[in-house]
Structures are given as structure tokens and as C-alpha cells.
Amino acid sequence: MLPVENVNRLAAALLLCLPLSAMGLDSDRDQPVHLESDRASLDERQGINIFTGNVHLRQGTRNLRGNRMTIYLEDGSIDRAEIDGSPATFVQRPEGEDTDMHASALRMEYYAADERIVLLGEARVWNEEGRDFRSDRIVYYLGRNSVDAGGSAGPDGAGSSGSRVQIILPPKSTTSGPDGEATP
């Protein structure tokens, strides 16, 4: 059994693992973290925590699912986190929105040093309003709030030519004015 201080440190690390919370409800970060998996291996000396088998992390509106989650710690803080699945999925309600934001990929990686999230293999980000962004590789830079996409996901995460970015933007809804004319 882990000492309470180690469990608290792990819970804090898991919170940092999902920086998409900046896009989520403010109240999500005040909610408890629930993490379930078939197996957990926590190695404080090596700084590697591995969760395998039907991994499910939830906190407020945030839900992350996959087959395997690995968290790498350096000096007690998260250096990087990886989740693999078929696909791995992420769902969260953005602040001020009525619908959830979804993401899926065969592999999701978070790099703390440059605040970067990488979705690799069949990567997709979408919402329930019909916006849909797909590529084999999607890189989201949290600090800059920018996205790079394209190329195939190679074994080192580097892209190569051969896949195309697909974006779907639904039309803005229109309503009829008093004279029956469509108005934006």
C-alpha cells in the first residue's frame, strides 16, 4: 500500500497530465480525480507510473480512456505522459460551452516542458456541433493556443508526407426574420 503522501503526489501528477483543463470547466479542477485500471505499477525511484487495462481517468466533465497510461516524473513533477488505446479517448466540457469537446487517437502524448499535446495515429478532435478536425498527427501547443497537423505518425512521432488534414466546419445557423428572409 502506498503512503498517503505518495497517493496525493500521484493524484497531483495526474491532474497535471491533462492540461486540456485550461479548455475545460473551471470547476473540473476542483473535483476529485478518479482513476481506475486493471493494474497499476508505481515506481517512485524510477519516476514511472504505469496503469494498464481499461484505464479510465475522470475529474468533473473530463474523461480519459485508454488501454495503457504511462506517467514519467522528473524531480517530483510530470515530465511527460502517454496514453495508448484503440483508440485512446478524451472528453471534456469547455468553459462557457453547452457541448463537449472530444479527442481520440491511437496514442496521446503530453510534454510538460513545451506544453505540447500530440495525438498520433487516426487523430481526431471534434465537438457535438459538427466541427471535426482529422489527421494522422495533430500537435496542440497549449501556451500558444496553436495547432499543427499533417503527415503520418512515425515511430518517433515525427510526421511524414502521405496523409492529409481534414477539417469540417458546419455552416452558421440562420433564422427567418419577420419578413421570411434568412438572417444570420
C-alpha positions in Angstrom: 0.0 0.0 0.0 1.2 3.5 -0.9 1.8 6.1 1.8 -0.9 8.8 1.7 1.7 11.4 0.7 2.6 9.3 -2.4 -1.0 8.9 -3.3 -1.5 12.7 -3.1 1.6 13.3 -5.2 0.3 10.8 -7.8 -3.1 12.5 -7.8 -1.5 15.9 -8.3 0.7 14.4 -11.1 -2.4 13.0 -12.8 -4.1 16.4 -12.7 -1.1 18.0 -14.5 -1.2 15.1 -17.0 -4.2 16.6 -18.6 -3.6 20.3 -19.2 -6.5 20.5 -21.6 -8.3 21.5 -18.4 -7.4 25.1 -19.4 -10.1 24.5 -22.1 -12.5 22.8 -19.6 -14.8 23.9 -17.0 -13.2 25.9 -14.2 -15.0 23.7 -11.7 -13.4 20.5 -13.1 -10.0 21.2 -11.4 -11.8 21.4 -8.0 -13.3 17.9 -8.5 -11.7 14.7 -7.2 -9.6 12.6 -9.6 -11.0 9.1 -10.1 -8.5 6.7 -11.7 -9.4 3.0 -12.5 -7.4 0.4 -14.2 -7.0 -3.4 -14.2 -3.4 -3.0 -13.0 -1.1 -0.2 -11.6 2.7 -0.2 -11.3 4.1 2.8 -9.4 7.9 3.1 -9.3 8.8 6.2 -7.4 12.6 5.6 -7.7 12.5 5.4 -11.5 9.7 8.1 -11.7 7.5 5.9 -13.9 3.8 5.1 -13.1 2.1 2.7 -15.4 -1.7 1.9 -15.5 -2.9 -0.9 -17.8 -6.1 -2.5 -18.7 -9.3 -0.5 -19.3 -7.7 2.7 -17.9 -10.3 5.4 -17.0 -9.5 8.8 -15.5 -12.3 11.2 -14.7 -12.5 14.5 -13.0 -15.6 16.6 -13.3 -16.5 16.7 -17.0 -13.1 15.4 -18.0 -12.9 11.7 -19.1 -9.8 10.0 -20.4 -9.9 6.3 -21.5 -7.3 4.0 -23.0 -5.6 0.6 -22.7 -2.4 1.9 -21.1 -1.3 5.2 -19.4 2.3 5.9 -18.5 3.4 8.9 -16.5 7.0 9.9 -16.3 8.1 12.1 -13.4 11.2 14.1 -13.0 12.1 15.8 -9.7 8.6 15.0 -8.5 6.8 16.7 -11.4 5.4 15.3 -14.7 7.9 15.3 -17.5 5.6 13.6 -20.0 2.6 11.4 -20.1 1.4 8.9 -22.7 -1.9 7.0 -23.2 -2.4 4.3 -25.8 -5.7 2.9 -26.9 -7.7 1.6 -29.7 -8.3 4.5 -29.7 -7.5 6.4 -26.6 -10.3 9.0 -26.0 -10.6 12.3 -24.2 -13.9 14.2 -23.5 -14.4 17.4 -21.6 -16.9 20.3 -21.5 -15.2 23.6 -22.4 -15.9 26.6 -20.2 -18.8 28.6 -21.5 -20.0 25.9 -23.9 -23.1 23.7 -24.0 -21.4 20.7 -25.7 -18.4 18.6 -25.1 -15.1 18.6 -26.9 -13.8 15.2 -27.9 -10.4 13.9 -29.0 -9.3 10.4 -30.0 -6.1 8.9 -31.3 -4.2 5.6 -31.1 -1.7 7.4 -28.9 -1.8 10.7 -26.9 1.3 12.3 -25.5 1.8 15.3 -23.2 5.2 17.1 -22.9 5.4 19.4 -19.9 8.5 21.4 -20.9 6.9 22.9 -24.0 3.3 22.5 -23.0 2.5 20.3 -26.0 -0.1 17.6 -26.6 0.5 15.2 -29.5 -2.3 13.0 -31.0 -0.8 10.2 -33.1 -2.5 7.7 -35.4 -6.1 8.3 -36.6 -6.1 11.6 -34.6 -9.4 13.4 -34.4 -10.7 16.4 -32.5 -14.4 17.3 -32.7 -17.4 18.7 -31.0 -21.1 17.9 -31.0 -21.9 20.9 -33.1 -20.2 19.3 -36.1 -16.7 20.8 -36.1 -14.3 18.0 -37.0 -10.5 18.0 -37.4 -8.7 14.9 -38.5 -5.1 13.9 -39.4 -2.7 11.1 -38.6 -0.9 13.6 -36.4 -2.2 16.6 -34.5 0.0 18.7 -32.3 -1.6 21.3 -29.9 0.7 23.9 -28.2 -1.1 24.9 -25.1 0.8 28.1 -24.3 0.4 29.4 -27.8 -3.1 28.0 -28.4 -2.0 26.8 -31.8 -2.3 23.6 -33.7 -0.1 21.9 -36.3 -1.4 18.9 -38.2 -0.5 16.6 -41.1 1.8 13.8 -42.0 1.7 10.3 -40.9 2.6 9.4 -37.3 6.0 7.7 -37.4 7.5 5.6 -34.7 9.2 8.6 -33.2 6.1 10.8 -33.5 7.6 12.7 -36.4 5.3 13.2 -39.4 5.9 12.2 -42.9 4.1 13.1 -46.1 1.2 10.9 -47.3 -1.8 11.9 -45.2 -4.0 14.9 -45.5 -5.6 17.1 -42.9 -9.4 17.0 -43.0 -11.5 19.8 -41.4 -15.3 20.1 -41.3 -16.8 23.3 -40.3 -20.7 23.3 -40.2 -22.5 26.3 -41.7 -23.6 29.0 -39.3 -27.2 28.6 -38.4 -29.7 31.0 -39.8 -33.1 32.0 -38.7 -36.0 33.6 -40.5 -36.7 37.2 -39.9 -40.2 38.7 -39.7 -40.4 39.1 -43.5 -39.4 35.4 -44.0 -35.9 36.4 -45.2 -33.0 34.4 -43.7 -30.9 36.3 -41.3 -27.5 35.2 -39.8 
